Amino acid sequence: WNLNTIFMLSAWEITTGSEDITVAVIDAGIQYSLSEFHGNIWNNLGEDSNGNGTTMIFDGGINVLDPGDINGIDDDANGYIDDLIGWNYHGDNNDPSAVLTHGTYVASVIGAKTNNNEFISGIAGGWGDINGAQLMCLSNQAFGSLSLSAINSALAIEYAYLNGAN
C-alpha cells in the first residue's frame, strides 16, 4: 500500500537504488545484523585495519562487524575509535545497533533489499543480489526514549557530512 501511494513501482522502472548513495540514519540505532541489510550498510573503509576491503562481513546469514578491524585504534584519525559503520552518540561508543527500534524501521524503509521475498521492500535497497543505498548507522537515542540530544544530533550530522553521506 505505502509503495503504491508514493508511486514506487513507476520509480523503480527508472532506478532501483544505487550503492553510490550514502544515507545517514540518525535515530535509535539500526539492527544491522538483519539479512535485509546485507550489502547496504555503509562501511568506513578508513577503519579497515586488516585491509580486506570491508568493515562488515556476512556470516551465517547475518551481518557482523569484521572482527579483524576492531583494534581499539582510531585508524582514520576522525576522533572515533573503531567506527566501522557509524557511531552511537547516546552511548558514546562504536555500537550503533538496536533491536527492532524506530531506527531499524526507518532504515528498512530506506534500504532494505527489494524483490527478494523477505520482510519489506526498501525504497532504495537494490534488487535481490544488487546492493542499494548505503546506510550509515548513527544512534542518538536510548531504547524506549523519545528524546534526542541537540548536541549529539549536531555531532551526528557533522559526522555524516564529513564521512560522505549524501
N, C-alpha and C positions, 0 to 999 in steps of 0.2 A: 504494500500500500504506500509506504513512505517514498520508495524509489520511484513509483509511478507519479506521485504527487509532484516531485521535483524534476520530472522528465528525464530520469537517468537512462532509461532504455534508449532514448534518442541520443543522449550524450555519449553513451558507450559505443554508438555507431561511429563516432569520431575518434574517441580515445578511451582506454580502459585504465588509465593511470600510468605514471612514469616514475621509475626509481631515481630520476634526476631531481625530483621534488622532495624536500625535507619539510615535514610539518612538525612543529613543536607542540606537544600536548602538555599544557601546564594545568594540572588537575591533581586528583588524589592518587596518582600513580597508575601504572598500567600492569595488568597481569600479562607480561610479555612472554611468558612461557607457553601460552596457547599456540597451538599449531596454526591457527588462523593468521597469526602474525609472522609466520616463517618467511624470511626474506624481506620483511617490511619493517624491521626495527633498525633504526639508524645506528651505525657503528662509528664510534670515534676512533678512527684509524691512527690518530696520534698516540693512542694508548695501546696499540697493537705491539706489545713488547716482544712477543715471540715471532713476529714477522710472518704470520700465516695469512694475512690479508683480511682478517675478521676479528671482532671482539665478542662475537656471539656465535655459538655453534648449535646445530640441531642434533640432539642426542636422545634417542629413544622416543621420538615423536614430540619432543618439547624443545623449546628454545632455552638455552642456558648461557650464562656468561662464560666466555672462554677462560678456563682456569689458568691457562698459560699466560694470560695478560694481567692477572691480579698479582701485583708485586709490591704494593704499598708505596709506589713512586708516582709522582706527577710527571709522567713521561712527556706530555706535550706542553708542560710548563704553563698551564692555563689557570693554576690555582686550585684545581680539583684533583684529588688523588684517585686513580683508577675509575674515572668517569667514563666507563666503557660504552654506555648507551644513553647517558644523561646524568641527572643528579637529583637527589632528594633534598630539597631545601627545608622541608619541615624537620627532618631528622638530621640534616647536615651530614649526609653520607652518600655513598655511591650506589645505594639500592633504591631505585625509583619504582619498585614493584608494589603491587597491591592486588588483592584477590577480588575480582568482580566488583570493583568500585565504579563510581561515575566516570573516572578517568579511563577505565577499561572500556566502558560503553562508548564514550566519545571516540577513543582510538579505534574501536571496531567500526563505527560509522564511517570514519575517515579511511582506514587502511586494512580492514580485514580482507582476506583473499575472497575473490568473487568467482562464481561459476565453478565451484568445487564440491557442491552438495554437502557443505558443512556450515553449521551455525548461520551467520548472517552474511550479507554482501556489503562490503565497504564501497564507498563512492569511488575511491582511487586506489583500491587494493591490488590491482592487477588481476589477471585471469589465470586460474589454475597454477601452473608452474612459473608463470611470468610474474616477476616482482612489480609492486606498485610503489606508491608514495612511501618514503622512509619516515617512520615515526620516532621523533626524538622524545625520550621519556623524561619529563621534568615534573617531579612531585612537589606540591606546595600545600598539602593539606593532610591533616591527620584523618585516619579512617573514622567515619562517623561524624566528623566535624563539618560544619557549614561555613566556617570562617577561613579566609585566606589572609596571609600576611602581606601587606602592601610592599614592604621592603623585600621580602622573598620573591614576590611576584616580579618586582623590578629586576632583581638579580636573575631570575629565570628568563625573563625577556632578553636581558643583556647576554646571557649565556647562549640562548637560541640564536640571536643575531651574530655573535662572534663566532659561532660554530656552523654557520651556513644555513640556518633554517630559512625557508622561503616565506 
